[in-house]
């Protein structure tokens, strides 16, 4: 890759690192925030839920906006919004101020993230070069989350407001680098491509309601959850009807004829559900039962961050030799093994007893996350790369919400009392959820093994999309393809 291409990748890795570290730091700062702002448990839940709603609800719209209005323009604009509202969160004096700031920050991330991903997928030629860029990108995302756990604990020990001010400093540096390094190019040709407002409203509303219903499932009556999910399904049906009749759809429904894309999104959703659900139970076990401090818990879980090292080093070699499908399948099986090893968790387990599960999970993440990103965007027309990225990150975000809500509900239902034995019963029952999710994800990904995987991991089963893809000879060089 050229120096300019590395510079572009550096900026985009900085942005995804920012998103990961922002979420992780907030997770460990919540107790300090509740104490200082005198927030109830329900309102504290909304500090996290507001971000999830904004991020998951607007991701698909964000991906399409990048395709229509320019990837560089959307990336830079929403990075500024992210910077401003992260800072405003640090000045919050009431709980509702913090919740509003987190919602807008989530919306900003929903537009910024698919724009950044699509800049990568349209800047590097499909094959080993793009695979390497995406694996470095995914490793940086993992590093942000792992490092954020520790940094968040350190900052919260000083003042929880620094959990919001630190991302402001980092995002400002990334903004300066983005303006300098991401090259401009002509505006996208939007001839005959109007803004599909009806589709945008219906699908965004549907996703918001679905994420909201799942996120609040453990805190409201079952009838309320069923009603919320039913309303979201109605909006999705409206969305499909709108897209079928639209001359310029928000999401061209034919994109779902790509078997690799569908498998990657389903497997990604289930993988995220298991990964975040497991971490939630592990944190409860360490802090609620074992009495570990926030910082002790952060250092215990940081070993999962080994994926930040393995993703750009080991995974590219495995992909080149075995193909994406086989590497993903192996990663999902390792995730299932990690969760299975933690199932018999005891009240007095040493860290050495937990270590195999944690290190294997880090390896599993490095094998699954990056290659899933590659497969979800492989063979997709350049003008739909933003939508493909939006679909994938929507799947990851909804999967995280689904996993957290499900393990929380199972844990509550299976815990009878507050004794160590009762707490362990709840944890063990809840740990079945990530195990089942990983096994189903592996089953889905196994269908991809039928196709021939070449050296780059490209899958032969994908059905060609109706929008023609330029032949390799027609593809410009990396620094010429970065879109605005």
N, C-alpha and C positions, 0 to 999 in steps of 0.2 A: 504494500500500500504506500502511496505517496505521503509526504509530510503533511500536506493539507488534509488528506483523508484521515490521517491519524489525529489531526487537530480537531476535526469535526467529531470523530468518535470520542475524543477526550471530553468535549463539551457535553455530548449526549450522555456519556457515562456519568458525568458530574451531576446531571439533572436526575437521572434515575437513582443515583446514590443519595441525592437530596431527598427524594420522595421516600426512600426506604428508611433513612436515618430519622426523618421527621416523624414517621409513624411509630418507629421503635422507641424513640426518646419519650414520646407522649405516653406510651403504654406504662413505662416505669415511673412516670411523674404523677400519675392520677391520684395516688393517696395524698401527696402534698397539695395538689390543686384542691381536692375536696376539703381538706382541713383549712386552707387559707380563705377560700371563697364560701365556706360553710354550705357546701352543696350536698343534697340528698343523694343516695345511691342511684335513684332513678334518673336524676338530672346528670350525674356523673356518667352514666351509661350513654347519655345523649352526646357527650363530648366526643366519644368514639363513633357512635351511630351516625351523627351528623356528617362526619367525614366520609364514612362508608356510603351513605346515601348520595352525597354529592359526587363522589368518585365513581361508584358503580352505576348511578342513574344517568350520568351524562357522558359516559365513556364512548358509547356508540355514536352519539351526536358529535363528540369531539373528533373521532376518527374520520367521519365524513367531512367535517369542517376543514380538516387538514387537506383532504383531497380537493375540496372545492375552492378554498380561499388561500391556499399556500401553506406549506408545511413550516417553512422558516417563520413566516408571519405569525401563525398560530402559536408556534413554540415560544417565540420571544414575547408576544403579548401576554400569554397566560403565565409565563414565568414571572412577569412583572406583577400580575395579580396575585400569584402565589406569594411573592415577596411581601407585598403590602399587607395581605390579610394574615400572614404568619406573624408579622410584627404587631398588628392590631390585637391578635390573640394574647400577646405578651402584656398588653396594657389593660386587659379585661379586669373590671372590678366587680362584675356580676356574672353569674353562671350563664345567663342567656347571651351575653356578649361573646363569651368564649364559644358557645355552641354555633352562633351565627358565623363567627370567624372560621371555625372548623368546616362548616358546610361549604362556604365559598372557597376555602382552600382546597377542599375535595373536588369541587367543580373545576378549579384551575388545573389540578392534577389530571382530571379526566380529559381535558383538552390538550394539555402539554405532553402527556405520556404517549398517546398514539401518534402524535405529530413527530415526536422524537424517534420512535420506533420506525415510522415510515420514512424518515430521512435516512436512516441506516439502510433499510431494505431497498431504497431507490438510489442510494449512493454507491453501493458495492455490487459488483456483478454476482448473479446467482451462482452458488457453488462454494468452493473452499474459502474464497475471500469474504463473502457475506457471512458464511458460517462462523468464521473466526471472529468477525466483528460482533455478531450476535452473541457468541459465547462469552466474549470479553464483557459485553454489555450486561448479560444476565449475571455474570460473576460479580460485577460492580453493584448490581441491585442487591444481591445477597449480602455483600460486604457492608452495604449501608444499613441493612436491618440488623446484622450481627453487631457491628460497631455501635449502632445507636442504642442497643440495650445497655452497654457499659457507659457510654458517654451520657446518656439520659440519666442514669443513676448518679453519676458524678455531678452533673449540672443541677439536678433536683436537690442534691444535698446542699448546694449553695443557695439557689433560689429557683423555683420551678419556672419562673418567667424566662430564664435563660434557655429553656427548652424551645421557646418560640423565637427568641432573639438570635440564637445561634444559626438557625436556617436562613434568617434574613441576611446575615453576613455571607454565608455560603452561596445563596441564590444570587446575591449581587455580583459576586466574583464570576459565577457561571454566566450571568447576563452579559457582563463585559466581554467575556471570552466568546460567547455566542455571536454577538454583534460583530466581533472582529474576525472570527474564524469560519462561521457558516456562510458560504458565498450566496449572493443573490442570483436569481435566475428569473426569466420572464414569468409573468403571472399565468396561472393555469388557464387554459382555454375552457370557459364555462358556457360556450355556445350550446344552447338547448339543454343546459343543466341548471334548472332553477333550484331554489331551496325548497325542499319537500317539507313544508311546515306541518302538514297534517301527519305525515309519517314521523317527523321528529317529535311532535307533541305526544302522539299515541305510544310510540315505543319508549320514550323517556318516562312518560307517566307509568307505563307498564313495568319498567325496570325499577323505578322508584318504589312503587307499591309492593313489588315482589321482594325487593331487598328489605323494605320496611317490615313486611309481614314476617319474613324469616328472622330478621334481626330482633324483633320483639316477641317471637314465638314463646320464649321461656318466661315472659313477664305478663302476658295477657291471656284471657280465656281462649280455649281452642276455637270457639265459634268466631271470635274476632279475627283470629289468624286465617281461618277458612274463608271468611268474607273478604279479607284483604287480598288473599291469593286469588280468589275467584274474580275479583274486580280487575286484578292485574292481567289475568288470562283473557278477559273480555277486551281489554285494551290491546293485547297482543293480536287477537283476532282482527280487531279494527286495523291494526298496523299492516297485517298481511293483506287485507282487502285493499287498503290504500296503495300499498306497494305494487300489487298486481295491476292496478289501473293507472299508475303514475308513469308519465313519460320520462321523468327524471327522479327515480326512487332514491330514498335515503340509503337503502341497502338493496342491491339487486338480488332478488331471491335465488337467481341461478347460481350465485356464489356458493350456495349450500350443496350444489351437485359435486363440489370438490370433496371427495372422500377423506383426503388427508386433513383438510381444514376442519371438517366436522369431528373427526376422531380427536384431533389435537385439542379442540375446544372442550369436548366432553371429558377427555382425560385430564386436561388442565383444571377444569372445574372440580373434579373429584380429588385430584392431587392437592389442590389448594385447601379443599375442605378438610382432608386428613391432616395436612401439615399444620394449619393454624389451630385445628381442633386439638391435636396432640400437644402443641405448645401451651395452649390454654390449661389443659389438665396438668401438664408438667409443672407449670407455674403454681397452680393451686396446691399441688402435692408438696412442693418445696417450701412455700410460704405458709400455707394454711395448716398443714400437718407437721412439717418438720421445723417450722419457725425460722426459716432462713430469711435474711434481710433482702431488700430489693437488689442491692449491689451483689450479694452472694449469688442470688438467683441469676443475675445477668451474666456473671462470670461462669456460672455452671453451664448455661445454655450457649455461650459464645463458641463452643466447640462445633456447633452446627454450622458456624460460619466458615468452616473449612472449604465449603463450596466456592467461596470467593477466590480461593487459590486454585482449586481443581477445575472450575468451569473454563478458564482460559488456557489451562495447561494440559490436563489429562483428557478432558472431554473432546476437544478437537481431534486428537489422535484416534480416539475410539470411534468417533463419527466417521472419520476418513476410512477407517478399516472395516467397520461393521455396518455403517449407515445409521441414519437417525432412528428408524423404527426399532431396530434391535437395542440401541442404547436407551431409548425411552422405556422400552419394555423391561430392560434390566434395572433401570432406575426405579420404576414403580414396584418391581418385585423386592428390591432392597428396602423401599419405604415400608412395604408390608412386613418385612422381616424386622425392621426397627420397631414398629408398633407391637408386633407379637412378642418381642423380647422384653418389652416394658409391661406387658399384661400382668405378670405375677408380682408386680411391685409390692414391696413390703414396707412396714412402718419404720424399719431401721436400716434400709438399704444404704450402703456406702456409695460415695460418688463413683467409685470404681465399678460397682454393679450397674450403675446407670449409664456409664460411659459408652458401652457398645451400642446401645440404642441411639445415643446422641450423635456419635461419630458416623454411624451407618446412615442416619437420616441426612447428615450433611453431604455424604457421598451420593445418596439418592437424589437430593435436590440438584446437585451439580450435573447428574446424568439426565435428569428429566426436564428441568426448567428451560435451559437453553435450547436443546433440540426440539422441544414442543413449540418454542417461538419460531424456530426455523421452519418446521413443517406447516405451521399455521399460516405462514406468509409465502411459502414456496409455490411457484407456478401461478401466483395471483398477478393480474395485470397491474402495471405501475399506477394507473389512476385509481385503483381500489386498494392500495396498500394501507392507506389510513383506516379504511373500513375493516380490513382484515386484522390490523393491530387493535382496533377498538373492540372487535368481537372477542379477541383472545383475552384482553385485559378485563373486559366485562365478565368473561367466564371465570378468570382468576378471582376477581373481586366478589362476585356472587358466590363462588365456591367457598371463599373465606368466611363470608357471612353465614352461609349454610352450615359449614362445619362448626363454627363457634356456637351458633344457636342450637344445633342438634346435640353436641356434647354437653352443653349447659343443661338442656332439658333432660337428657338421660341421667346426668350426674345428680340433678335435683331429685328426680323420680326414684333413683336407686339408693339415695342416702337416707337412712332411717336413724336420725340422731346425730350427735356431735362427737361421739367417741371415736378414737383412732380406727377401730375396726369398721365402724359405720362409714367413715370418710373413705377408707380404702375400698369398701364395697362400691361406693359411688364412683370412685376413680376407675376402678377396673371395669365396671359396666360401661362407662363413657369411653374408655380406650378401645372398645370394640368398634366404635363408629369410625375412627380413622383407619383401623385395620380393614374394615369392610370397604371403605371408600377406595383405599389403595388397591385392593384385590379386584374390585369392579373396574377401576381405571386400567389396571394391567390387562384385564380381559378385553376391554375395548381396544386398547393399543395392539393387542395380539393380532387383530384383523389386519393391521398394517404390515405384519410380517409376511403376508401372502404375496405382496408386491415385491418386485426386485429393487433392492437398494444399492445404488452405485456408490462410487467413492465419496460422493458429496452427500449421500443420504437422500437423494431425490427419490420420490416414490412414484411408481409407475401407474398406480391405480387412479390417481387424480383425474377427474373428468375435466376436459378443457373448458375454460370459461368462454362465454360468448364474445367477450371483448378481446380482440387479437393482441397477443403479446409479441413485442418486437423480437426478431431473430437476433442471435448473439452478435452477428456482425454489425447490427444496427445500433447496439447499445453503446452510448457514449462512455467516456472514462469516468472514474469515480468522482473527480472534483467537478465534473460538468453536470452531474445528475442530481446534485442536491437542489431540492425544489424550494420555491418561496411560497 
